[in-house]
Amino acid sequence: MTLIKTPLAATAIAFGLAAGMLGSAAPASAQPAPPPAPVQGEVPPTWAPPKPADFWSGQPIVWSSGWGGRWG
């Protein structure tokens, strides 16, 4: 009976080590670089209202074309 248990245990350990190596290799791959940050604001169209200020609460005021366009 010990003859059967020993190869079975050795096989189980070998498969366990192989699975551990394969499992640890997946997180080691690097993620792709994130896309570059967008430029600070867009060029306002000719129909845009005048810019209210250059800064508000320490943040620059830039043109946003989302939802019809606005300063924000």
Protein Blocks (a to p, Z undefined) as FASTA:
>chain_A
ZZmmmmmmmmmmmmmmmmmmmmmmmmmpccddddddddedjaddfklccdfbfbeghiac
dddfeghiaaZZ
